Amino acid sequence: MKNNVKEVRKTKKVTQVDLAEYLSVSRQTIISIESGRYVPSTVLSLKIAKCFETTVESLFVLEASDF
């Protein structure tokens, strides 16, 4: 699964630390999500989308290899 959390976060001028604190997760979790090593839960994905005032679908994209 691809994501553009890092790009959106930078556009909104939010640091990894700020996002982690808002979501009540560690900075390492944010790093893992942004690098694609960790796929967040549905709840965490919804919280990220809410933080950036966007949709989950605009942040996370299924790839052909995900099927």
PDB file of N, CA, C, O and CB in Angstrom:
ATOM      1  N   MET A   1       0.847  -1.172   0.000  1.00  0.00           N
ATOM      2  CA  MET A   1       0.000   0.000   0.000  1.00  0.00           C
ATOM      3  C   MET A   1       0.894   1.237   0.000  1.00  0.00           C
ATOM      4  O   MET A   1       1.811   1.368   0.811  1.00  0.00           O
ATOM      5  CB  MET A   1      -0.965  -0.003   1.221  1.00  0.00           C
ATOM      6  N   LYS A   2       0.601   2.124  -0.920  1.00  0.00           N
ATOM      7  CA  LYS A   2       1.312   3.403  -0.971  1.00  0.00           C
ATOM      8  C   LYS A   2       0.587   4.402  -0.089  1.00  0.00           C
ATOM      9  O   LYS A   2      -0.615   4.294   0.152  1.00  0.00           O
ATOM     10  CB  LYS A   2       1.420   3.932  -2.431  1.00  0.00           C
ATOM     11  N   ASN A   3       1.345   5.374   0.384  1.00  0.00           N
ATOM     12  CA  ASN A   3       0.701   6.473   1.097  1.00  0.00           C
ATOM     13  C   ASN A   3       1.470   7.758   0.827  1.00  0.00           C
ATOM     14  O   ASN A   3       2.649   7.742   0.472  1.00  0.00           O
ATOM     15  CB  ASN A   3       0.625   6.185   2.622  1.00  0.00           C
ATOM     16  N   ASN A   4       0.777   8.853   1.004  1.00  0.00           N
ATOM     17  CA  ASN A   4       1.426  10.155   0.837  1.00  0.00           C
ATOM     18  C   ASN A   4       1.292  10.994   2.108  1.00  0.00           C
ATOM     19  O   ASN A   4       1.140  12.214   2.060  1.00  0.00           O
ATOM     20  CB  ASN A   4       0.820  10.909  -0.365  1.00  0.00           C
ATOM     21  N   VAL A   5       1.352  10.308   3.233  1.00  0.00           N
ATOM     22  CA  VAL A   5       1.243  10.984   4.531  1.00  0.00           C
ATOM     23  C   VAL A   5       2.365  12.003   4.695  1.00  0.00           C
ATOM     24  O   VAL A   5       2.129  13.124   5.146  1.00  0.00           O
ATOM     25  CB  VAL A   5       1.280   9.958   5.687  1.00  0.00           C
ATOM     26  N   LYS A   6       3.572  11.619   4.334  1.00  0.00           N
ATOM     27  CA  LYS A   6       4.717  12.522   4.494  1.00  0.00           C
ATOM     28  C   LYS A   6       4.526  13.804   3.676  1.00  0.00           C
ATOM     29  O   LYS A   6       4.772  14.902   4.175  1.00  0.00           O
ATOM     30  CB  LYS A   6       6.020  11.815   4.073  1.00  0.00           C
ATOM     31  N   GLU A   7       4.095  13.664   2.438  1.00  0.00           N
ATOM     32  CA  GLU A   7       3.906  14.824   1.573  1.00  0.00           C
ATOM     33  C   GLU A   7       2.823  15.748   2.122  1.00  0.00           C
ATOM     34  O   GLU A   7       2.995  16.966   2.154  1.00  0.00           O
ATOM     35  CB  GLU A   7       3.547  14.378   0.154  1.00  0.00           C
ATOM     36  N   VAL A   8       1.708  15.162   2.553  1.00  0.00           N
ATOM     37  CA  VAL A   8       0.615  15.972   3.104  1.00  0.00           C
ATOM     38  C   VAL A   8       1.058  16.636   4.404  1.00  0.00           C
ATOM     39  O   VAL A   8       0.768  17.808   4.643  1.00  0.00           O
ATOM     40  CB  VAL A   8      -0.646  15.103   3.346  1.00  0.00           C
ATOM     41  N   ARG A   9       1.758  15.883   5.234  1.00  0.00           N
ATOM     42  CA  ARG A   9       2.239  16.432   6.499  1.00  0.00           C
ATOM     43  C   ARG A   9       3.141  17.643   6.259  1.00  0.00           C
ATOM     44  O   ARG A   9       3.004  18.669   6.925  1.00  0.00           O
ATOM     45  CB  ARG A   9       2.993  15.358   7.296  1.00  0.00           C
ATOM     46  N   LYS A  10       4.058  17.515   5.307  1.00  0.00           N
ATOM     47  CA  LYS A  10       4.968  18.623   5.012  1.00  0.00           C
ATOM     48  C   LYS A  10       4.228  19.823   4.423  1.00  0.00           C
ATOM     49  O   LYS A  10       4.528  20.970   4.754  1.00  0.00           O
ATOM     50  CB  LYS A  10       6.060  18.163   4.047  1.00  0.00           C
ATOM     51  N   THR A  11       3.262  19.550   3.552  1.00  0.00           N
ATOM     52  CA  THR A  11       2.463  20.628   2.964  1.00  0.00           C
ATOM     53  C   THR A  11       1.723  21.408   4.040  1.00  0.00           C
ATOM     54  O   THR A  11       1.609  22.632   3.973  1.00  0.00           O
ATOM     55  CB  THR A  11       1.466  20.065   1.946  1.00  0.00           C
ATOM     56  N   LYS A  12       1.222  20.683   5.032  1.00  0.00           N
ATOM     57  CA  LYS A  12       0.480  21.318   6.132  1.00  0.00           C
ATOM     58  C   LYS A  12       1.410  21.878   7.211  1.00  0.00           C
ATOM     59  O   LYS A  12       0.952  22.463   8.193  1.00  0.00           O
ATOM     60  CB  LYS A  12      -0.483  20.313   6.759  1.00  0.00           C
ATOM     61  N   LYS A  13       2.740  21.690   7.014  1.00  0.00           N
ATOM     62  CA  LYS A  13       3.742  22.192   7.955  1.00  0.00           C
ATOM     63  C   LYS A  13       3.561  21.615   9.362  1.00  0.00           C
ATOM     64  O   LYS A  13       3.620  22.328  10.364  1.00  0.00           O
ATOM     65  CB  LYS A  13       3.680  23.711   8.012  1.00  0.00           C
ATOM     66  N   VAL A  14       3.340  20.301   9.396  1.00  0.00           N
ATOM     67  CA  VAL A  14       3.199  19.573  10.655  1.00  0.00           C
ATOM     68  C   VAL A  14       4.442  18.702  10.818  1.00  0.00           C
ATOM     69  O   VAL A  14       4.835  18.005   9.883  1.00  0.00           O
ATOM     70  CB  VAL A  14       1.877  18.704  10.682  1.00  0.00           C
ATOM     71  N   THR A  15       5.056  18.734  11.981  1.00  0.00           N
ATOM     72  CA  THR A  15       6.231  17.890  12.220  1.00  0.00           C
ATOM     73  C   THR A  15       5.789  16.471  12.570  1.00  0.00           C
ATOM     74  O   THR A  15       4.634  16.230  12.923  1.00  0.00           O
ATOM     75  CB  THR A  15       7.111  18.480  13.356  1.00  0.00           C
ATOM     76  N   GLN A  16       6.733  15.542  12.465  1.00  0.00           N
ATOM     77  CA  GLN A  16       6.450  14.168  12.866  1.00  0.00           C
ATOM     78  C   GLN A  16       6.088  14.109  14.342  1.00  0.00           C
ATOM     79  O   GLN A  16       5.200  13.354  14.737  1.00  0.00           O
ATOM     80  CB  GLN A  16       7.653  13.260  12.576  1.00  0.00           C
ATOM     81  N   VAL A  17       6.764  14.892  15.147  1.00  0.00           N
ATOM     82  CA  VAL A  17       6.493  14.923  16.588  1.00  0.00           C
ATOM     83  C   VAL A  17       5.084  15.435  16.855  1.00  0.00           C
ATOM     84  O   VAL A  17       4.349  14.851  17.652  1.00  0.00           O
ATOM     85  CB  VAL A  17       7.526  15.805  17.319  1.00  0.00           C
ATOM     86  N   ASP A  18       4.706  16.521  16.192  1.00  0.00           N
ATOM     87  CA  ASP A  18       3.360  17.077  16.381  1.00  0.00           C
ATOM     88  C   ASP A  18       2.281  16.084  15.969  1.00  0.00           C
ATOM     89  O   ASP A  18       1.280  15.922  16.667  1.00  0.00           O
ATOM     90  CB  ASP A  18       3.204  18.371  15.582  1.00  0.00           C
ATOM     91  N   LEU A  19       2.488  15.420  14.835  1.00  0.00           N
ATOM     92  CA  LEU A  19       1.507  14.439  14.368  1.00  0.00           C
ATOM     93  C   LEU A  19       1.426  13.269  15.344  1.00  0.00           C
ATOM     94  O   LEU A  19       0.333  12.802  15.664  1.00  0.00           O
ATOM     95  CB  LEU A  19       1.869  13.933  12.952  1.00  0.00           C
ATOM     96  N   ALA A  20       2.563  12.799  15.812  1.00  0.00           N
ATOM     97  CA  ALA A  20       2.586  11.689  16.765  1.00  0.00           C
ATOM     98  C   ALA A  20       1.842  12.056  18.050  1.00  0.00           C
ATOM     99  O   ALA A  20       1.073  11.254  18.580  1.00  0.00           O
ATOM    100  CB  ALA A  20       4.036  11.291  17.089  1.00  0.00           C
ATOM    101  N   GLU A  21       2.072  13.254  18.538  1.00  0.00           N
ATOM    102  CA  GLU A  21       1.386  13.693  19.752  1.00  0.00           C
ATOM    103  C   GLU A  21      -0.115  13.800  19.527  1.00  0.00           C
ATOM    104  O   GLU A  21      -0.894  13.390  20.386  1.00  0.00           O
ATOM    105  CB  GLU A  21       1.942  15.037  20.223  1.00  0.00           C
ATOM    106  N   TYR A  22      -0.530  14.338  18.399  1.00  0.00           N
ATOM    107  CA  TYR A  22      -1.954  14.465  18.080  1.00  0.00           C
ATOM    108  C   TYR A  22      -2.623  13.095  18.041  1.00  0.00           C
ATOM    109  O   TYR A  22      -3.760  12.937  18.485  1.00  0.00           O
ATOM    110  CB  TYR A  22      -2.143  15.186  16.734  1.00  0.00           C
ATOM    111  N   LEU A  23      -1.906  12.101  17.504  1.00  0.00           N
ATOM    112  CA  LEU A  23      -2.462  10.756  17.328  1.00  0.00           C
ATOM    113  C   LEU A  23      -2.213   9.849  18.534  1.00  0.00           C
ATOM    114  O   LEU A  23      -2.708   8.722  18.574  1.00  0.00           O
ATOM    115  CB  LEU A  23      -1.875  10.116  16.087  1.00  0.00           C
ATOM    116  N   SER A  24      -1.453  10.331  19.512  1.00  0.00           N
ATOM    117  CA  SER A  24      -1.079   9.530  20.688  1.00  0.00           C
ATOM    118  C   SER A  24      -0.317   8.269  20.302  1.00  0.00           C
ATOM    119  O   SER A  24      -0.582   7.178  20.807  1.00  0.00           O
ATOM    120  CB  SER A  24      -2.324   9.151  21.482  1.00  0.00           C
ATOM    121  N   VAL A  25       0.640   8.449  19.392  1.00  0.00           N
ATOM    122  CA  VAL A  25       1.542   7.364  18.997  1.00  0.00           C
ATOM    123  C   VAL A  25       2.970   7.895  19.084  1.00  0.00           C
ATOM    124  O   VAL A  25       3.184   9.080  19.342  1.00  0.00           O
ATOM    125  CB  VAL A  25       1.215   6.834  17.544  1.00  0.00           C
ATOM    126  N   SER A  26       3.932   7.024  18.870  1.00  0.00           N
ATOM    127  CA  SER A  26       5.323   7.454  18.913  1.00  0.00           C
ATOM    128  C   SER A  26       5.751   8.059  17.569  1.00  0.00           C
ATOM    129  O   SER A  26       5.129   7.818  16.535  1.00  0.00           O
ATOM    130  CB  SER A  26       6.234   6.270  19.282  1.00  0.00           C
ATOM    131  N   ARG A  27       6.804   8.832  17.612  1.00  0.00           N
ATOM    132  CA  ARG A  27       7.375   9.374  16.378  1.00  0.00           C
ATOM    133  C   ARG A  27       7.833   8.239  15.476  1.00  0.00           C
ATOM    134  O   ARG A  27       7.744   8.344  14.253  1.00  0.00           O
ATOM    135  CB  ARG A  27       8.553  10.325  16.687  1.00  0.00           C
ATOM    136  N   GLN A  28       8.320   7.163  16.064  1.00  0.00           N
ATOM    137  CA  GLN A  28       8.750   6.008  15.284  1.00  0.00           C
ATOM    138  C   GLN A  28       7.593   5.401  14.494  1.00  0.00           C
ATOM    139  O   GLN A  28       7.790   4.901  13.386  1.00  0.00           O
ATOM    140  CB  GLN A  28       9.364   4.957  16.200  1.00  0.00           C
ATOM    141  N   THR A  29       6.390   5.444  15.061  1.00  0.00           N
ATOM    142  CA  THR A  29       5.215   4.957  14.335  1.00  0.00           C
ATOM    143  C   THR A  29       4.977   5.811  13.096  1.00  0.00           C
ATOM    144  O   THR A  29       4.691   5.280  12.023  1.00  0.00           O
ATOM    145  CB  THR A  29       3.963   4.967  15.244  1.00  0.00           C
ATOM    146  N   ILE A  30       5.093   7.118  13.236  1.00  0.00           N
ATOM    147  CA  ILE A  30       4.914   8.021  12.088  1.00  0.00           C
ATOM    148  C   ILE A  30       5.975   7.736  11.033  1.00  0.00           C
ATOM    149  O   ILE A  30       5.669   7.679   9.842  1.00  0.00           O
ATOM    150  CB  ILE A  30       4.984   9.510  12.536  1.00  0.00           C
ATOM    151  N   ILE A  31       7.215   7.557  11.462  1.00  0.00           N
ATOM    152  CA  ILE A  31       8.300   7.234  10.526  1.00  0.00           C
ATOM    153  C   ILE A  31       7.986   5.946   9.785  1.00  0.00           C
ATOM    154  O   ILE A  31       8.173   5.872   8.571  1.00  0.00           O
ATOM    155  CB  ILE A  31       9.651   7.106  11.268  1.00  0.00           C
ATOM    156  N   SER A  32       7.512   4.933  10.493  1.00  0.00           N
ATOM    157  CA  SER A  32       7.198   3.646   9.872  1.00  0.00           C
ATOM    158  C   SER A  32       6.034   3.753   8.890  1.00  0.00           C
ATOM    159  O   SER A  32       6.054   3.121   7.834  1.00  0.00           O
ATOM    160  CB  SER A  32       6.873   2.615  10.943  1.00  0.00           C
ATOM    161  N   ILE A  33       5.034   4.537   9.226  1.00  0.00           N
ATOM    162  CA  ILE A  33       3.901   4.745   8.309  1.00  0.00           C
ATOM    163  C   ILE A  33       4.388   5.448   7.051  1.00  0.00           C
ATOM    164  O   ILE A  33       4.103   5.007   5.937  1.00  0.00           O
ATOM    165  CB  ILE A  33       2.770   5.573   8.991  1.00  0.00           C
ATOM    166  N   GLU A  34       5.124   6.545   7.228  1.00  0.00           N
ATOM    167  CA  GLU A  34       5.587   7.320   6.078  1.00  0.00           C
ATOM    168  C   GLU A  34       6.509   6.524   5.169  1.00  0.00           C
ATOM    169  O   GLU A  34       6.518   6.742   3.958  1.00  0.00           O
ATOM    170  CB  GLU A  34       6.296   8.563   6.547  1.00  0.00           C
ATOM    171  N   SER A  35       7.274   5.617   5.725  1.00  0.00           N
ATOM    172  CA  SER A  35       8.197   4.825   4.908  1.00  0.00           C
ATOM    173  C   SER A  35       7.536   3.588   4.308  1.00  0.00           C
ATOM    174  O   SER A  35       8.152   2.876   3.514  1.00  0.00           O
ATOM    175  CB  SER A  35       9.391   4.408   5.738  1.00  0.00           C
ATOM    176  N   GLY A  36       6.287   3.330   4.684  1.00  0.00           N
ATOM    177  CA  GLY A  36       5.572   2.186   4.136  1.00  0.00           C
ATOM    178  C   GLY A  36       5.861   0.870   4.834  1.00  0.00           C
ATOM    179  O   GLY A  36       5.423  -0.182   4.368  1.00  0.00           O
ATOM    180  N   ARG A  37       6.590   0.907   5.941  1.00  0.00           N
ATOM    181  CA  ARG A  37       6.898  -0.318   6.683  1.00  0.00           C
ATOM    182  C   ARG A  37       5.752  -0.751   7.583  1.00  0.00           C
ATOM    183  O   ARG A  37       5.699  -1.905   8.009  1.00  0.00           O
ATOM    184  CB  ARG A  37       8.149  -0.123   7.513  1.00  0.00           C
ATOM    185  N   TYR A  38       4.834   0.163   7.875  1.00  0.00           N
ATOM    186  CA  TYR A  38       3.719  -0.123   8.769  1.00  0.00           C
ATOM    187  C   TYR A  38       2.442   0.425   8.154  1.00  0.00           C
ATOM    188  O   TYR A  38       2.382   1.589   7.758  1.00  0.00           O
ATOM    189  CB  TYR A  38       3.959   0.483  10.179  1.00  0.00           C
ATOM    190  N   VAL A  39       1.423  -0.421   8.077  1.00  0.00           N
ATOM    191  CA  VAL A  39       0.108   0.001   7.602  1.00  0.00           C
ATOM    192  C   VAL A  39      -0.752   0.236   8.838  1.00  0.00           C
ATOM    193  O   VAL A  39      -1.006  -0.696   9.601  1.00  0.00           O
ATOM    194  CB  VAL A  39      -0.543  -1.072   6.633  1.00  0.00           C
ATOM    195  N   PRO A  40      -1.198   1.461   9.040  1.00  0.00           N
ATOM    196  CA  PRO A  40      -1.954   1.768  10.248  1.00  0.00           C
ATOM    197  C   PRO A  40      -3.334   1.112  10.251  1.00  0.00           C
ATOM    198  O   PRO A  40      -3.876   0.759   9.204  1.00  0.00           O
ATOM    199  CB  PRO A  40      -2.101   3.267  10.395  1.00  0.00           C
ATOM    200  N   SER A  41      -3.881   0.959  11.440  1.00  0.00           N
ATOM    201  CA  SER A  41      -5.232   0.422  11.593  1.00  0.00           C
ATOM    202  C   SER A  41      -6.241   1.379  10.959  1.00  0.00           C
ATOM    203  O   SER A  41      -5.917   2.515  10.611  1.00  0.00           O
ATOM    204  CB  SER A  41      -5.567   0.188  13.092  1.00  0.00           C
ATOM    205  N   THR A  42      -7.441   0.899  10.823  1.00  0.00           N
ATOM    206  CA  THR A  42      -8.514   1.740  10.274  1.00  0.00           C
ATOM    207  C   THR A  42      -8.719   2.973  11.140  1.00  0.00           C
ATOM    208  O   THR A  42      -8.852   4.085  10.629  1.00  0.00           O
ATOM    209  CB  THR A  42      -9.831   0.945  10.165  1.00  0.00           C
ATOM    210  N   VAL A  43      -8.745   2.774  12.436  1.00  0.00           N
ATOM    211  CA  VAL A  43      -8.960   3.902  13.354  1.00  0.00           C
ATOM    212  C   VAL A  43      -7.834   4.919  13.226  1.00  0.00           C
ATOM    213  O   VAL A  43      -8.094   6.120  13.140  1.00  0.00           O
ATOM    214  CB  VAL A  43      -9.062   3.407  14.811  1.00  0.00           C
ATOM    215  N   LEU A  44      -6.595   4.460  13.212  1.00  0.00           N
ATOM    216  CA  LEU A  44      -5.465   5.379  13.093  1.00  0.00           C
ATOM    217  C   LEU A  44      -5.483   6.083  11.735  1.00  0.00           C
ATOM    218  O   LEU A  44      -5.173   7.271  11.653  1.00  0.00           O
ATOM    219  CB  LEU A  44      -4.135   4.626  13.287  1.00  0.00           C
ATOM    220  N   SER A  45      -5.837   5.372  10.689  1.00  0.00           N
ATOM    221  CA  SER A  45      -5.945   5.991   9.360  1.00  0.00           C
ATOM    222  C   SER A  45      -6.991   7.092   9.351  1.00  0.00           C
ATOM    223  O   SER A  45      -6.776   8.155   8.768  1.00  0.00           O
ATOM    224  CB  SER A  45      -6.291   4.939   8.303  1.00  0.00           C
ATOM    225  N   LEU A  46      -8.113   6.840   9.991  1.00  0.00           N
ATOM    226  CA  LEU A  46      -9.168   7.853  10.066  1.00  0.00           C
ATOM    227  C   LEU A  46      -8.717   9.070  10.871  1.00  0.00           C
ATOM    228  O   LEU A  46      -9.048  10.204  10.524  1.00  0.00           O
ATOM    229  CB  LEU A  46     -10.433   7.257  10.686  1.00  0.00           C
ATOM    230  N   LYS A  47      -7.967   8.836  11.943  1.00  0.00           N
ATOM    231  CA  LYS A  47      -7.445   9.950  12.748  1.00  0.00           C
ATOM    232  C   LYS A  47      -6.457  10.795  11.950  1.00  0.00           C
ATOM    233  O   LYS A  47      -6.467  12.022  12.043  1.00  0.00           O
ATOM    234  CB  LYS A  47      -6.768   9.420  14.021  1.00  0.00           C
ATOM    235  N   ILE A  48      -5.607  10.137  11.166  1.00  0.00           N
ATOM    236  CA  ILE A  48      -4.649  10.872  10.331  1.00  0.00           C
ATOM    237  C   ILE A  48      -5.406  11.726   9.322  1.00  0.00           C
ATOM    238  O   ILE A  48      -5.090  12.901   9.135  1.00  0.00           O
ATOM    239  CB  ILE A  48      -3.680   9.897   9.601  1.00  0.00           C
ATOM    240  N   ALA A  49      -6.399  11.137   8.675  1.00  0.00           N
ATOM    241  CA  ALA A  49      -7.197  11.878   7.693  1.00  0.00           C
ATOM    242  C   ALA A  49      -7.895  13.067   8.345  1.00  0.00           C
ATOM    243  O   ALA A  49      -7.934  14.156   7.771  1.00  0.00           O
ATOM    244  CB  ALA A  49      -8.235  10.953   7.034  1.00  0.00           C
ATOM    245  N   LYS A  50      -8.437  12.867   9.522  1.00  0.00           N
ATOM    246  CA  LYS A  50      -9.120  13.960  10.221  1.00  0.00           C
ATOM    247  C   LYS A  50      -8.139  15.078  10.566  1.00  0.00           C
ATOM    248  O   LYS A  50      -8.463  16.258  10.433  1.00  0.00           O
ATOM    249  CB  LYS A  50      -9.803  13.439  11.501  1.00  0.00           C
ATOM    250  N   CYS A  51      -6.952  14.707  11.003  1.00  0.00           N
ATOM    251  CA  CYS A  51      -5.929  15.698  11.336  1.00  0.00           C
ATOM    252  C   CYS A  51      -5.626  16.603  10.145  1.00  0.00           C
ATOM    253  O   CYS A  51      -5.442  17.810  10.297  1.00  0.00           O
ATOM    254  CB  CYS A  51      -4.649  15.003  11.804  1.00  0.00           C
ATOM    255  N   PHE A  52      -5.579  16.002   8.965  1.00  0.00           N
ATOM    256  CA  PHE A  52      -5.240  16.758   7.760  1.00  0.00           C
ATOM    257  C   PHE A  52      -6.468  17.232   6.982  1.00  0.00           C
ATOM    258  O   PHE A  52      -6.344  17.767   5.880  1.00  0.00           O
ATOM    259  CB  PHE A  52      -4.374  15.915   6.861  1.00  0.00           C
ATOM    260  N   GLU A  53      -7.653  17.032   7.562  1.00  0.00           N
ATOM    261  CA  GLU A  53      -8.906  17.457   6.932  1.00  0.00           C
ATOM    262  C   GLU A  53      -9.017  16.927   5.506  1.00  0.00           C
ATOM    263  O   GLU A  53      -9.276  17.680   4.568  1.00  0.00           O
ATOM    264  CB  GLU A  53      -9.011  18.986   6.932  1.00  0.00           C
ATOM    265  N   THR A  54      -8.816  15.619   5.362  1.00  0.00           N
ATOM    266  CA  THR A  54      -8.883  14.968   4.054  1.00  0.00           C
ATOM    267  C   THR A  54      -9.498  13.590   4.237  1.00  0.00           C
ATOM    268  O   THR A  54      -9.974  13.258   5.323  1.00  0.00           O
ATOM    269  CB  THR A  54      -7.470  14.867   3.393  1.00  0.00           C
ATOM    270  N   THR A  55      -9.491  12.792   3.186  1.00  0.00           N
ATOM    271  CA  THR A  55     -10.050  11.452   3.253  1.00  0.00           C
ATOM    272  C   THR A  55      -8.946  10.413   3.371  1.00  0.00           C
ATOM    273  O   THR A  55      -7.799  10.660   3.000  1.00  0.00           O
ATOM    274  CB  THR A  55     -10.913  11.170   2.028  1.00  0.00           C
ATOM    275  N   VAL A  56      -9.307   9.259   3.888  1.00  0.00           N
ATOM    276  CA  VAL A  56      -8.364   8.144   3.973  1.00  0.00           C
ATOM    277  C   VAL A  56      -7.890   7.771   2.571  1.00  0.00           C
ATOM    278  O   VAL A  56      -6.709   7.491   2.363  1.00  0.00           O
ATOM    279  CB  VAL A  56      -9.015   6.919   4.677  1.00  0.00           C
ATOM    280  N   GLU A  57      -8.813   7.770   1.612  1.00  0.00           N
ATOM    281  CA  GLU A  57      -8.488   7.393   0.238  1.00  0.00           C
ATOM    282  C   GLU A  57      -7.465   8.321  -0.405  1.00  0.00           C
ATOM    283  O   GLU A  57      -6.720   7.904  -1.291  1.00  0.00           O
ATOM    284  CB  GLU A  57      -9.740   7.374  -0.595  1.00  0.00           C
ATOM    285  N   SER A  58      -7.426   9.565   0.029  1.00  0.00           N
ATOM    286  CA  SER A  58      -6.439  10.486  -0.538  1.00  0.00           C
ATOM    287  C   SER A  58      -5.057  10.293   0.101  1.00  0.00           C
ATOM    288  O   SER A  58      -4.049  10.725  -0.457  1.00  0.00           O
ATOM    289  CB  SER A  58      -6.904  11.938  -0.353  1.00  0.00           C
ATOM    290  N   LEU A  59      -5.015   9.651   1.258  1.00  0.00           N
ATOM    291  CA  LEU A  59      -3.745   9.411   1.942  1.00  0.00           C
ATOM    292  C   LEU A  59      -3.158   8.039   1.642  1.00  0.00           C
ATOM    293  O   LEU A  59      -1.940   7.888   1.542  1.00  0.00           O
ATOM    294  CB  LEU A  59      -3.930   9.561   3.427  1.00  0.00           C
ATOM    295  N   PHE A  60      -4.027   7.038   1.499  1.00  0.00           N
ATOM    296  CA  PHE A  60      -3.581   5.659   1.319  1.00  0.00           C
ATOM    297  C   PHE A  60      -4.153   5.093   0.029  1.00  0.00           C
ATOM    298  O   PHE A  60      -5.352   5.206  -0.228  1.00  0.00           O
ATOM    299  CB  PHE A  60      -3.996   4.787   2.522  1.00  0.00           C
ATOM    300  N   VAL A  61      -3.289   4.479  -0.788  1.00  0.00           N
ATOM    301  CA  VAL A  61      -3.693   3.976  -2.099  1.00  0.00           C
ATOM    302  C   VAL A  61      -3.294   2.506  -2.215  1.00  0.00           C
ATOM    303  O   VAL A  61      -2.132   2.150  -2.017  1.00  0.00           O
ATOM    304  CB  VAL A  61      -3.049   4.816  -3.243  1.00  0.00           C
ATOM    305  N   LEU A  62      -4.274   1.656  -2.540  1.00  0.00           N
ATOM    306  CA  LEU A  62      -3.969   0.255  -2.785  1.00  0.00           C
ATOM    307  C   LEU A  62      -3.217   0.097  -4.095  1.00  0.00           C
ATOM    308  O   LEU A  62      -3.503   0.782  -5.077  1.00  0.00           O
ATOM    309  CB  LEU A  62      -5.250  -0.581  -2.801  1.00  0.00           C
ATOM    310  N   GLU A  63      -2.260  -0.808  -4.097  1.00  0.00           N
ATOM    311  CA  GLU A  63      -1.515  -1.123  -5.308  1.00  0.00           C
ATOM    312  C   GLU A  63      -1.949  -2.504  -5.801  1.00  0.00           C
ATOM    313  O   GLU A  63      -2.561  -3.265  -5.052  1.00  0.00           O
ATOM    314  CB  GLU A  63       0.026  -1.074  -5.051  1.00  0.00           C
ATOM    315  N   ALA A  64      -1.641  -2.821  -7.025  1.00  0.00           N
ATOM    316  CA  ALA A  64      -2.025  -4.106  -7.593  1.00  0.00           C
ATOM    317  C   ALA A  64      -1.494  -5.260  -6.748  1.00  0.00           C
ATOM    318  O   ALA A  64      -2.158  -6.290  -6.635  1.00  0.00           O
ATOM    319  CB  ALA A  64      -1.516  -4.226  -9.027  1.00  0.00           C
ATOM    320  N   SER A  65      -0.321  -5.108  -6.159  1.00  0.00           N
ATOM    321  CA  SER A  65       0.267  -6.161  -5.337  1.00  0.00           C
ATOM    322  C   SER A  65      -0.481  -6.377  -4.022  1.00  0.00           C
ATOM    323  O   SER A  65      -0.235  -7.364  -3.328  1.00  0.00           O
ATOM    324  CB  SER A  65       1.708  -5.832  -5.048  1.00  0.00           C
ATOM    325  N   ASP A  66      -1.386  -5.470  -3.676  1.00  0.00           N
ATOM    326  CA  ASP A  66      -2.157  -5.608  -2.452  1.00  0.00           C
ATOM    327  C   ASP A  66      -3.343  -6.549  -2.601  1.00  0.00           C
ATOM    328  O   ASP A  66      -3.971  -6.933  -1.614  1.00  0.00           O
ATOM    329  CB  ASP A  66      -2.637  -4.266  -2.004  1.00  0.00           C
ATOM    330  N   PHE A  67      -3.648  -6.922  -3.853  1.00  0.00           N
ATOM    331  CA  PHE A  67      -4.807  -7.792  -4.101  1.00  0.00           C
ATOM    332  C   PHE A  67      -4.412  -9.234  -4.176  1.00  0.00           C
ATOM    333  O   PHE A  67      -5.265 -10.098  -4.379  1.00  0.00           O
ATOM    334  CB  PHE A  67      -5.509  -7.398  -5.376  1.00  0.00           C
TER     335      PHE A  67
END
